[in-house]
Amino acid sequence: MTTPTLRQLCANAIRVLSMDAIQKANSGHPGAPMGMADIAEVLWRRNLKHNPLNPKWANRDRFVLSNGHGSMLIYSLLHLTGYDLSLAELKNFRQLGSLTPGHPEYGHTPGVETTTGPLGQGIANAVGMALAEKLLAREFNQEDLKPVDHYTYAFLGDGCLMEGVSHEACSLAGTLGLNKLIAFYDANNISIDGDIEGWFTDNTAERFRAYGWNVIENVDGHNPEQIQAALDAAKKESNKPSLIICKTVIGKGAPNKEGTHHVHGAPLGADEIKASKEAMQWPSLEPFYVPEEAYNAWNARTTGQKVEEEWNKLFAAYKERYPELGAKLEARFNGELEANLAELADQYIAQLQAEPKSLATRSSSQNALNALAPHVSSILGGSADLAPSNLTMFKGCKSITPNDVAGNYVHYGVREFGMAAIMNGVALHGTHLPYGGTFLMFSSYAMNAIRMAALMKLQTVYVFTHDSIGVGEDGPTHQPIENTEQLRLIPNLSVWRPADQVETAVAWKQALLANRTKPTALILTRQNLEQQERTAQQVADIEKGGYVLVDAVNPEVIFVATGSEVDLAVKVAEKLTAEGKAVRVVSMPSVDTFEAQDQAYRESVLPTSVRKRVVLEVGSTSGWYKYVGLDGLVLGIDRYGDSAPAAQLFDLFGFTVDKVYDKVSQYLNK
């Protein structure tokens, strides 16, 4: 039996650490780390540009483990190459409080570029990262000095390519020619249920060629020379992203289980681990043992520090030769916004309050973009083929095309899920602030990527228009009933449903300036809304998510309304006031923002002493009972809509002044 080479020793270090950590945790997925260990050795030891001592170095290559269930692969790599991830953390795999959770988590483990696990989204994130790199390079690189020059690498498996979001994102990546994106496909033909021939027989190579990718197939995923040759060829491609299809054996190195679904998602067991180490000629059967020779060969701290220092010299020369561009690029690397943005936003909001207009809030949103977006150099807009309806294009924005990436607006096509997942990758890159639009109804398509943005604390903005039965004749397929409430259920997502152009401008201000560690969803109307009268203090209080819009001495009933129903609540309150009723109207454009205020403020808006409460919102009623109690009145819609002109639908569902007045009067007279 021949002695393992140094490369084999290094690859087997990944296998051993993965086997032992999963066995100790008694859960996990050893198949992918063991099957992709040889590919990882080629990429991470010989090609990846990174510095373990500075995981946030701006010009590092990005690495995405799209098949995130194989998390011990990336944890092993981070540990071996010298990131701040100790062996003790690997021994604590999947345990409470560890830096090695079951799936990689961005912001939790140093060196992890994105949270993966929901298959397909990792490669979509990688598309976003590669897009951000290409846009930034086009904006700042000069012929003589190119401070933006890095690759985005992704590992993905059969499961990622079954998920529809990967098709959406990879199709757009091919169209836009993202040549700095290189994906390694772990083609092992196994998923949880077994051999994939029964459910996945796509010709993946031809499909990706049809997308416009450079496809390198029939690579032996356990042959370092073939892997390196494929990678070299991918790097030479200047117009297309590359897919390297590596034929691998899942669980490679486990003599009795490799190549079967039994190794996919369960510990190997003590006997199989012993047999594996013996077959590898591993120098010790002791759990988590890695020889010093392997550690020395893997350690990337010295080389990483040297590469970053060389880039620092290049960037210093760039800043000296191009001082204005250098300052701007440094601000972008640091995620900084323009210093005068808050002042501009406040001036714009004051102007709107002084010049009342009746507008659809989707139009108010576009106006806010026109006023603010030109002053945000990092902004990157987009829409899922609905720009004329979402009104997401602003004055001075420029479309990105395959022939010209010198723009700031992405036409994502009819790809809502792909758009949201790509936006996550753009935000993760750290140099752009992305927003994207679609109809509120289609937020359901994008929901899991929105959830991932909230989980990762990313600043992304979703422009969701056509927010109710006000869509009218398009009917129940396009009339969102449950969607706003679904979005409100996502932790760390700020949801705003503004009542007029002033509240819409405040919502945009919050999305840009306040919500730096959370995504924001703007819920906007198709129909015009009357602008409400406010004092300066009321305008200021909009930022608190809920505030008193109309008040009375010793109110006996409180109305809470959002969006298009605020004006309705005000008009009903006027009728009740004329009868001698004391009515308070609370506009609550953002429930989550209101709930983040201190108890004293919330009590001042919704005093517990006032038991009679009414909520008006054209949508699901389920989330509102926490404000009115079981005896309160929630006027909403809990069934699907109908196809008819909007005015007829509002009458049908009881959202007119007279019909709401009648219901509230009955409630108050109980």
N, C-alpha and C positions, 0 to 999 in steps of 0.2 A: 504494500500500500504506500503510495507516494505521500511525502510530507506536504501538508497544505502550504500554498504560497502565502505571501503577506497579504495579498488582496483577498484571498479566501479566508484568511484569519480575520481580516477586518469585517468582511461580510458576515462571517459566522458570529462575530461579536454582537451584531444586531440580532441574529437569530437566538443566541443564548440569552441575552437580556430580555428579549420579548417572551421567550418560552417561560423563563423563570418568573418574570413579573406577573404574567397571566396565571401561572400556576399558583403563585402565592395569593393573588387576589381571588382565585377560584372563579374568575370570569374574564372575558375578553376575547380577542380575535387574533390568534397567532398566524393564521394562513397568509394574510397580506404582508405582514412584516417579514416573514420567512421567505415568501415567494418573491418579494421585491428587494431583498437585501442586496443582491448583486447590482441591480440598477442604481440603488441608493449609494452604494460604494463608489460607483463611477461618477455620479453627479456630485455628491457632497465632498468627496475627497479630492477630486481632480478638476472640477469645473465650476462649482458654485462660488460666487463672489459674495462673501459675507464676513462679518467680524463678530465672533461670539462675545467679545468684550463690549460691544456696542450693538445690540440687536436692532436698534432704531437708526443705524447709519443710513442716510438718505439714499445713497446710490447702490445699496445692496441689491443683489438678485432676490426676487421673491420666490418662495417655495410654498406650494399649496398641496396638502394631502387631501385630495377631494374625497377619496374613500376613507373618511375619517375614523371608521370603526377600527382601522389598522393603526391606532394611535401609538402603540408601542414602537412602531417604526420611527416616527418623528421624535418621540421621547428618547429613544436609544441614540438617534443621530445628534440630538441636542446635547445629551450627556457626553457622548464620546468626543464631540468636536470642541467642547469646552464652554458651553453656555452655563449659566448659573442654575444648573439642574443636577443636583447631587444624586449619588447612587441611592441614598436613603429615600429620595423622592420616587425613584423607580421601584424600590421595594414597597412603597406605599401606594402603588398603582390602584386607581379606582376607589381610594379610601377617602373618607371625609376630611376636608381641609388640605388635601395634598395638591401639589402642583402638577399632578399627572391624572387628571380626571379621565373618565371613560372615553370621551371624545375630545379632541384638541379644542381649547378655548382661548380665543384672542383676548389679550389683556390680562390673562391669568398666568400663562406659562411663558417665560421669556423665549423669544424666537418663533413662537407660533404666530403666523401672519393672518389667520382667519379661523373662525370657529367652523368646523365641518362635522358632518354626521348625517344630516339629511342629504342623501346622495344626489349628485348632479349640481348642487349649488356651489361646491368648491371650484369646479372647473369654470362655472359662470363667474364666480368672484375673480378667478384668474384672468378671465377675459377683461373684466373691469380694471384690474391692475395694469394689464398690458395696454389697454386703451389710455389710461391715465399717463403711463410712461411715454407713449407715442405723442400724445397731445402736449405734454410738458416739454419733451425734447424739441418738438416743432416750434414751440413758443420761445424757448430760451437758448438752445444750442446754436453756436456759431461755427463757421467753417474751420476756424483755427482752434477753438476750445469747445468741448462738448461735455459739460458737467452732468448731463442726464443721459445715462447710457447703461442700462441694466436689463436683464432678462426676467421673465416670469416663467417659472417651471411649475408643472402640475403633474401629480401622480393621480391616475384614475383607474377604476376597474369596470367590469361588465355592468355592475349596478348603476354606476354613474351614467353610462351610455344608454341604459334603458329609460332613465328618467327624462321626461320631456323637456325640462328646463335646460339640460345640456344641449339639446338640439337647437333650442331658441338662441342660446348664447353663442354656440359654436358657429351657427349659420351667420350671425352678425360679425363674428370675429373674422371669418373668411372674407366677407364683403368688404370690411374695413382694412384688410391686409395687415393684421397685427403680427408682423413677422418676428417680434421679440417674445412671442408666446410659444413655448415648446411643451407639449404634453406627452407623457409616457403612459401608454395604455397597457395595463397589466392584464393581458389576454390569457387568463388561465382556465376559462370555460366552466367555472364553478361559481355558484351562488348558494344561498342558504338552502334552497330546496334540492340542490344537487347539480347534475350536469345541465348546462343552460341550453342544450340542443333542443329541448322541449319547449322553450319559450323565448329564445333570443338567437335568431339565425340571420340577423342583418349582415349585409356585406359592409362592415364598418369602413373599410378602406375606401370603397367606391362612394359611400355616403359622404365621407369627409372630403374626398376629391370634388364631389359635386358642390360642397359648401365653399370650395375655393382654398382648401388647405393643401399643404405639402405633406404627403403621406409617405412614410418610410415603413414598410412592412416586412414581415418574416425575419424579425430580429430575435435572435436567441437571447432571452432575458437573463440567462445565466452565463453568458459569454462576454466578459468585459471589453474585449476588442471590438466585437460587433456593436455593442452598446455605444462605445466611444465613437466609432465610425459613423453611426447613425446620428449622434449628437453633433459631430463636426459638420455633417451634411446639413442638418437642420439650421445650424448657425450661419451657414453660407446663404441660406434662402433669404432674399431681401424684400420679398413682396407678399409672403403668405405665412400664416401660422403653421406650425408643424405638429403632426401627430406621429409619434414613434410607437409602432405596434410591436410589443415585446411578448413573445410566447414564453410563458412561465409555467412552473409547476407550483400550485398553491401549497403552502406548507413545506417548501423545499428544505430537505435535510431531516425530516421526520420519516424514518425508513418504513414505518408501517401505516402511516396516515397521509403522507404527501400525495397530492393529486386527487383527494377526495373532499366531499363537503364536510366530513367529520372534523377537519382541521380548521374550518372557516371560523366558527364562533364559539369554541369551547376549549378549555385547557387541554393540553396533550396528555396529562397524567404523568406521574412520577416515572413509570416504567418506560414510556415513550421518550421522555426527556433524557433519561439515562442512555437509551439506545441511540438517540440523536447525537448526543455529545460524543459517544464512543465512535459513531460513524464519521463524525467530523474530526476525530482525533483531537478533541478539545483537551487542553492540558489538565483540567480539573473537573470533577463532578460536583464540586461545591457550588450551590446556587449563587448566581450573580458574579461569578468569578470571570474577570477579563484580564488577560496577561498584560504586563506593562508594555510589551512590544506593540500590542494592538492600540493601547491608549496613546502611545507616542506617535504611531502612524496616523491616528485619527485627529489628534489635537490640531485645531485650526486657529488658535489664538495668535500665535506669532505671525503667521502668514496673513491672517485677517487684519491684524493691526497694521501690517505693512501696506496692504492694499488700500486700507482707508487713509493712511497717511499720504500715500501717493495721490489719492483723489483730493485730499485736503489741499495739497500743493496746487493741483490743477484748479480747484475752485478758488483758491486765493488769487491765482493769476487771472482767473475769469473776472473776479470782483474788481481787480485793479484795472483791467482793460475795459470792462463794461460795468462801471460802478452802479448805474441805475438799474440795469438788468440784474446785477448781482444782488442788490438789496431786495429787489422784488422776489427773486428766486429763493433767497434765504428765508424771506417771510413765508413763502409758499411751503418750503420744507418744514417750517415750524407751525404750519396750520394757522397763521395769523390772518385776521381780517383787517380791512382798512380802518384806520383809527377814527375817522370821522363818520363812520357808518351809522352809529346810534344817533348822532346829531342830525344827520340827513333824514333818518327815519322819523324822528320826532317833528322835524320841520314839515315833512310831508303829511304826517297825521294831522297836525294843526291846520294845515292848508285844507285838507279834506273836510274837517269839521266846520271850517268857515265857509265852505262852498258846497252845500248839500246837493246830492244827486241821487236819483233813483237808478240803480244799476243792478244787474245780476252780479253776484259775488265772484263768478268766474271772470267777469270783465274787471271788477275791482282788483282781483288778483293780478291780472295782466297789467293794469295801471300801476300797481305796486311794484311789479317787476320792472316796468319801464322807468320808474323813479329810482329804484335801488340797485337792480342787477348790474347796470353799467359801472357801478362803483365797487363791485365785488369781483376782483380779478380772478378768483378761484372758482367762480360759479360755472356749473356745467348743466345746462338744461336738457330737456328731452320730453318725449311723449311717445306712447305706444300707438302711433299712427292716428292721433287725434288732435294734433296741434291746432287746427282751426276751430275745434270744439272746446278743447281744454283751455285755449288761449294761453299757451305756455311760451310762445315766442315773444320776445321783447325787442324794443327798438335797439338796433345795433348788434343783435345776436346773429351769429353766422352758422349755417348748417355745416356739419362735418360730412364729407363725402369720401368715397374711396380714392378719389383723385386729389383731394385737398383736405387735410386734417387740421388746417389752421382755423379752427372754429370753436364754438362753445355751445353747440346744440346738437344732440344726437337724435336722429330719427330711428327709434328702436324698432319700428314696424309693429305688426300686431303680435307682440311678445310681452305681455304684461309681467309674467313671472320672470322671464329672462331679463327684462328691464330692471326690475327691482333687485335681482341678484347681481347683475352687472353694476348697478349703482352701489351696492355694498362693496364690491371690489374697488370701485373708484374711490369711495370714501376711505377704505382701508389703506389705499396707497398713500393717503395723507396730504395730497397736494391740490385736491379739488373738492368743492362742495356741490354734490349732485342733487338735482330735483328732477322728478319725472311725473308725467300726467297720464291719466286715463279716466274713464267714467267710474264713479264710486262703485257701481255694480260689479266692475271687473277687479276691484281690490281683492275679491275672493281668489282670483287666479294667483295673485301676487302675495297672498297672506303669509305663506311660510317664510318668504324672503324678508317681508316686513318684520316678522317676528324675530328673524335672525339679526336684523339691523338693531332692533331694540335690545336683544340679548347682548350684542357686541358694543352697545352704547355708541352707535355711529350717528353722525349728523347727516341724515338724508331727509329730503322733503318730498312728500307725495301730494300732488295736486289732483284731488278727486272731485270732478265736477258732475253735474246732472244728479243731484244728491237726493232726489225724492220722486214722488208721483208727479212732481212738476215737470218731469221729462215728457209726460203726456202720451201722445199717440204711439210711442215706441212700445208701450205696454209693459206687462209684468216682468218680461225677460230683462228689461233695462231699468226697471224701477226698484232702487234699493230700499228694502224694508229693514233688514237685519244688519246691514253692513256697518253702519256707524257704531252700533252697539258691539259688534264683533271687534272692531278696531279699538274701542275703549277698553276691552277686556285684556289687551296686550300690555303687560307691564312695561314701563319705561318708554311707551309711545305716547307722545303728546298729540291729542286730537282736538282740532279747532273747527267749530261750525259757526262762522261769523254771521252777523245779522245785517251788515251793510258794509259800505266801502271803508268806513273808519275801523270797524272791528277787523276787517280783512287785512288792512295795512298793519294793524297791531299784531295780528297773527303772523304775518310775514316777518315783522321785526323780531318776534319771539323765535321763530324758526331759524332765523339767521344769527341772532345775537345771544339769545338766552339758552336755547336748546343745543348746546355744543356737544353734549354727551348723550343725546337721544334723538331719534327720528321724530318728525312732525308730519301729521296728516291734516291737510286742509280740505274741509268738506264744503263744497261750493255749489251755488244754485245756477240753474239755467235761466230762471225767470228773474225779472227785475224786483228789487226790494227797496222799500222806502228807507231813507236815512233817518235815524233817530236823533232827537235833540239831546245834547249832553252839556254838562258843565265841564270845566277843565279837570276837575277832580274825577268826574265819572270817566272821562277819556283816560286819565292816568290809571284808574282802577280796572280798565279792560285787561291790562297785563296780568291781573290777579285771577283771570279765568272766569270769574263771576262777580257781578256788582249790581247795586241797586240802580235801576234805570228810571223808574217812576216810583215815587214814594207817597206815603200818607201818614198822618199822625195816628199813632196806635193802630197799625194795620190789622184788620181782622182776617185777611186772606192774602196769601203770597202766591203770585204766579211765577213760575220758572219756565223760561222758554229759550230756545236756541234757533239760530239761523233764520229761515223764512217765517218762523212762527213768532218771533219777537214782536214784529209789527202787529200781528194778529192779537197777541196778548195785550199790547198797549191799547188797541182799539176796543177790545172787550172791557178792559179796565176803565176806559173812559165812560162806557155805558153804565157800568156798575157804580162808578163814582157819582154819576149824575143822579143815581137813585139813593145816594147817601152812604154807599158802602166805602169802607176804607181799604184800598187795594194797593199793595206793593207789587211791582213788576221787577223781577230779577232776570237780567240777561246773563246766560251762562255759556259763553262760546266754547269754553274748555273745562270740562269736568275735572280732568286730572290736574290741571293747573290750579283750579279753585281748591281742590282737596289738599294741595301742597301748601296752602296758606296756613297761618297759625290759627288756633282754635278761636281766639278772640275776634279775628277778622271774619271767619266763617259764621260765628254767632251773630256778628253785627249785620250780616247780609241775610241770614236765615235764622232768626231768633227762635229758640225752642219754645218760647211762650206762644208763638202763633201756630196753632195746630191745624188750621185750615190751609191746605196747600193744593195747588193745581200745577201740573206740568203739561206743556204743549210742545210736542215734537212729532213731525210726520215720519214715524219709524217705530221700531220695536219699543215696547213699554217696559220691558223686564228690568232694565237697570235703574229706573227712576223711582222705584218704591222706597229706596233708602232715603230719599228726600221728603216723600210725602207720607210714608207709613202706609199700613194696609188700609187705613180709612181715608187716605187721600185720593185725589182724582188725577189720573194720568190719561191724557188724551193723545193717543198715538195710533199706530196701525200694526196689527199683529197678523195680518193675512196679506197675500200677494195682491198687487194692484190690478188695474184694468187698462185696456187700450182706449183712450179717449182724450180730447183736449184737456189741458191741465186744469182749466177753470171748472170743468164739469167734474173732474176727479176730486178736487178739493171740496166741492159741494157734496159729492157722493159720500166721501169719508168724513164729512162733518167739520171740515176746516174752513168755515166761514165765520164772520163776526156773529151773525145771528145764531147759528147752530152752536157755536162754542158758548155764547152768552146763555142760551137756554140750558145747556148741560151744567154750566157753572152755577146758574141760579138755582137749579134743582139741588145741586150738591150743597149749596150754602143754606138752603131752606130745610135741609133734613132735620 
